[in-house]
């Protein structure tokens, strides 16, 4: 089986760098593909590619994205026959219970709120890296 690629859909370049840095600190050496808006994420997922690409992909998805927001992206991923099994981890600043519920109803696998404080943010992403190191992809 191919190594799992991580598709990081995050419009804030500072957050993207922090996420990558702390995943690396947690021992995640997987390829990370950066995309900064919802439409580009869907375009990436819909590009012709070798069979099995979706079997080796995990998505870290922000909700507050330009062009198409994370809710729209999540809904389209989970309603697509080829993409519905891709694990999607929501990684966003909101912690409103209705928004968390909405994401789970749309099919997200895990919802993580990005802490506002720098040290807490780094710790949360490092812990996510530890989780990713043991996750099995369907």
N, C-alpha and C positions, 0 to 999 in steps of 0.2 A: 504494500500500500504506500502511496506517495505521502510525503510529509504534509501536514495540514497547513494551508495558507490562511492567513488572517486578513480579512478585508476590513480595514478601519475606515468607517464613513464618519468623518468629523470635519466640520468647516473651520474650526479654530486651530490654526497651525501651532499655537503654543500648547494647547491641550494634546494635539496629535503627537508632538515631540515628547511631552511628559508621559503620555501613555506608552509610547514606544520605549523610552528610556527605562521606565519602571517595569515593563514586561521583560526587557532584557536583563535587568537586575534580578528578576525573579527566575531567570534561567530559560526564558522562552527565546529560542533561536530561530523559530519559524519565520518564513518570509512574511513581511507585512506589506500589504498593498494599501496605499493611501488614496482616498477619494474624498473630495470636499463638498459634494452636493448630492442630493437624492437622485436626480435624474442620471447623473454620471454613474452612480452605483448600479442602477437598473440597466443602463447601457452596457456596463461591464459584464453584468450577469447574463445579458442577452447576446453577447458577441459569440460568433461561431468559434468553437474550441474543440479540443480533443475530448472524446468520450470520457466521462468520469471526473471532469473538473469539479463538479458540484459535490462529489463524494469526498473531496479533500479541502473543503472550505468552511470557515467559521467567520461569522460577521459580527463585528463590534459596531453598533449603530447608535449615533446620536439622534435625538428627536428634533432638535432645532436646526434644521438644514435649509439652505436656499434651494430654490427651484421646486423640488418636491420635499416635503418634510418627512421625518422618520416614520410617522404613522402611515403615510402613503406608501413609502418604500416597504415597510414591514408587511402591510396588507398585500401588496403585489407579490412579494417574495413568497408569502405563505399561501397565496391562492394559485401560484404557478405550479403546474405539474412537475416541471424539472427542478424547481427550486424550493419546494415546500419543506423538504427535509433538512435544508441547511440550518444549522443551529444559529440563532440570532440572539445576541446579548445586547440589551439596551444599556447604554452607558451615557447618562444624561444628567443635567442639573436638577431636574424636577423631582419632587418627592410627593406630589399631590396624589392621594390615594385613588382618585378617579382616573388619573392618567396611568398609574401603575396597572390598575384593573383593565383599562382599555388596551394596553400593550399585551397583557396576557390573553385577553379575549381575541386579539388579532394574531396570536400565535408565538409571541416571543418566548424564548426558553428561560432566560434569566433577566431580571431587571436590577440594575445597579445605579444608585444615585451617586454622581460625582460630588464629593465633598468640596466646599468652598475654600477651606483652608489648605494651603499648599502641602503641608506635611501630611494631613489627612488624605488628600488626593493621592499623593505618592504611595501612602500605605494601602489605600483601597486598590489601586492599580497593581501594586506588588502582590496583594492577596489574590486578585483576579489572575495574575500570572501563575500563582501556585495552583489555583483551581484549573486553569487551562492545561497545566502540565499533566494532569491526571484524567482529563475529560476524554471520553471515547466518542467518536463521531459516527453516526449511523451510516 
